[in-house]
Amino acid sequence: MFTSKFIRRPVLAMVLSVVIVFLGVLAMRSRPVSQFPEISPPRVMISLAFPGASADVLVKSSIITLERA
């Protein structure tokens, strides 16, 4: 069988694994930058107006509800 060669010769399996990893690294380095565009994480900005409320009331009534949504 094909796998028996690698069982009998573990050094061959290790060398082949190193060669595959090396070729993968070379392929990654030669890829154009357009294949990996810079993507900024999405941001959401919410402004709440709660006149006369303290910070604790605002956190308990609005912010926790918005975080769960």
C-alpha atoms as an extended CHARMM CRD file, in Angstrom:
* protein
*
        69  EXT
         1         1  MET       CA              0.0000000000        0.0000000000        0.0000000000  PROA      1               0.0000000000
         2         2  PHE       CA              0.9510000000        3.6220000000       -0.3870000000  PROA      2               0.0000000000
         3         3  THR       CA              0.7990000000        4.3950000000        3.3390000000  PROA      3               0.0000000000
         4         4  SER       CA              3.0380000000        1.5070000000        4.3190000000  PROA      4               0.0000000000
         5         5  LYS       CA              6.0480000000        3.3330000000        2.8190000000  PROA      5               0.0000000000
         6         6  PHE       CA              5.5180000000        6.1970000000        5.2510000000  PROA      6               0.0000000000
         7         7  ILE       CA              5.0020000000        3.8690000000        8.1950000000  PROA      7               0.0000000000
         8         8  ARG       CA              8.2220000000        2.0290000000        7.4700000000  PROA      8               0.0000000000
         9         9  ARG       CA             10.1460000000        5.2390000000        6.7470000000  PROA      9               0.0000000000
        10        10  PRO       CA              9.0460000000        7.9950000000        9.1410000000  PROA      10              0.0000000000
        11        11  VAL       CA             11.9200000000       10.2400000000        8.0450000000  PROA      11              0.0000000000
        12        12  LEU       CA             10.5100000000       10.2340000000        4.5120000000  PROA      12              0.0000000000
        13        13  ALA       CA              7.1450000000       11.3490000000        5.8910000000  PROA      13              0.0000000000
        14        14  MET       CA              8.7580000000       14.1690000000        7.8730000000  PROA      14              0.0000000000
        15        15  VAL       CA             10.8360000000       15.3710000000        4.9210000000  PROA      15              0.0000000000
        16        16  LEU       CA              7.7910000000       15.3230000000        2.6560000000  PROA      16              0.0000000000
        17        17  SER       CA              5.8160000000       17.3030000000        5.2490000000  PROA      17              0.0000000000
        18        18  VAL       CA              8.5810000000       19.9050000000        5.5040000000  PROA      18              0.0000000000
        19        19  VAL       CA              8.7280000000       20.2100000000        1.7090000000  PROA      19              0.0000000000
        20        20  ILE       CA              4.9500000000       20.7340000000        1.5200000000  PROA      20              0.0000000000
        21        21  VAL       CA              5.0760000000       23.4140000000        4.2330000000  PROA      21              0.0000000000
        22        22  PHE       CA              8.0200000000       25.1110000000        2.4990000000  PROA      22              0.0000000000
        23        23  LEU       CA              6.1590000000       25.1800000000       -0.8180000000  PROA      23              0.0000000000
        24        24  GLY       CA              3.1170000000       26.6160000000        0.9520000000  PROA      24              0.0000000000
        25        25  VAL       CA              5.2080000000       29.4080000000        2.4580000000  PROA      25              0.0000000000
        26        26  LEU       CA              6.7030000000       30.1770000000       -0.9530000000  PROA      26              0.0000000000
        27        27  ALA       CA              3.2360000000       30.2850000000       -2.4910000000  PROA      27              0.0000000000
        28        28  MET       CA              1.9800000000       32.6530000000        0.2180000000  PROA      28              0.0000000000
        29        29  ARG       CA              4.9280000000       35.0110000000       -0.2750000000  PROA      29              0.0000000000
        30        30  SER       CA              4.4640000000       35.1250000000       -4.0470000000  PROA      30              0.0000000000
        31        31  ARG       CA              0.7290000000       35.9370000000       -3.9130000000  PROA      31              0.0000000000
        32        32  PRO       CA             -0.1300000000       39.4530000000       -5.0150000000  PROA      32              0.0000000000
        33        33  VAL       CA             -1.2970000000       41.8650000000       -2.3420000000  PROA      33              0.0000000000
        34        34  SER       CA             -4.6910000000       42.1440000000       -4.0550000000  PROA      34              0.0000000000
        35        35  GLN       CA             -5.4170000000       38.5960000000       -2.9190000000  PROA      35              0.0000000000
        36        36  PHE       CA             -5.2580000000       39.7920000000        0.6980000000  PROA      36              0.0000000000
        37        37  PRO       CA             -7.0190000000       43.1710000000        0.8470000000  PROA      37              0.0000000000
        38        38  GLU       CA             -6.8860000000       45.1730000000        4.0570000000  PROA      38              0.0000000000
        39        39  ILE       CA            -10.2620000000       44.9640000000        5.7210000000  PROA      39              0.0000000000
        40        40  SER       CA            -11.0830000000       47.1680000000        8.6630000000  PROA      40              0.0000000000
        41        41  PRO       CA            -13.4470000000       45.7500000000       11.2650000000  PROA      41              0.0000000000
        42        42  PRO       CA            -16.9720000000       47.1640000000       11.1240000000  PROA      42              0.0000000000
        43        43  ARG       CA            -17.8320000000       49.8980000000       13.6060000000  PROA      43              0.0000000000
        44        44  VAL       CA            -21.1940000000       51.0350000000       14.8520000000  PROA      44              0.0000000000
        45        45  MET       CA            -21.6030000000       54.3350000000       16.6430000000  PROA      45              0.0000000000
        46        46  ILE       CA            -24.7770000000       54.9320000000       18.6330000000  PROA      46              0.0000000000
        47        47  SER       CA            -25.6260000000       58.1580000000       20.4070000000  PROA      47              0.0000000000
        48        48  LEU       CA            -28.1920000000       58.0690000000       23.2210000000  PROA      48              0.0000000000
        49        49  ALA       CA            -29.8830000000       61.0700000000       24.7640000000  PROA      49              0.0000000000
        50        50  PHE       CA            -31.4550000000       60.4050000000       28.1450000000  PROA      50              0.0000000000
        51        51  PRO       CA            -31.9310000000       63.8060000000       29.8070000000  PROA      51              0.0000000000
        52        52  GLY       CA            -31.8170000000       63.7850000000       33.5880000000  PROA      52              0.0000000000
        53        53  ALA       CA            -30.6590000000       60.1630000000       33.9150000000  PROA      53              0.0000000000
        54        54  SER       CA            -27.5450000000       59.1260000000       35.7730000000  PROA      54              0.0000000000
        55        55  ALA       CA            -24.8700000000       56.9530000000       34.2060000000  PROA      55              0.0000000000
        56        56  ASP       CA            -26.0850000000       53.8730000000       36.1190000000  PROA      56              0.0000000000
        57        57  VAL       CA            -29.6640000000       54.3070000000       34.9000000000  PROA      57              0.0000000000
        58        58  LEU       CA            -28.4340000000       54.7560000000       31.3380000000  PROA      58              0.0000000000
        59        59  VAL       CA            -26.3220000000       51.5900000000       31.5390000000  PROA      59              0.0000000000
        60        60  LYS       CA            -29.1160000000       49.4900000000       33.0400000000  PROA      60              0.0000000000
        61        61  SER       CA            -31.9110000000       50.6890000000       30.7830000000  PROA      61              0.0000000000
        62        62  SER       CA            -30.3210000000       51.2890000000       27.3960000000  PROA      62              0.0000000000
        63        63  ILE       CA            -26.7710000000       50.1050000000       26.9100000000  PROA      63              0.0000000000
        64        64  ILE       CA            -27.2700000000       46.5340000000       28.1460000000  PROA      64              0.0000000000
        65        65  THR       CA            -30.3540000000       46.2160000000       25.9060000000  PROA      65              0.0000000000
        66        66  LEU       CA            -28.3850000000       47.4930000000       22.9070000000  PROA      66              0.0000000000
        67        67  GLU       CA            -25.5050000000       45.0780000000       23.5650000000  PROA      67              0.0000000000
        68        68  ARG       CA            -27.8920000000       42.1190000000       23.5950000000  PROA      68              0.0000000000
        69        69  ALA       CA            -29.4780000000       43.1270000000       20.2790000000  PROA      69              0.0000000000
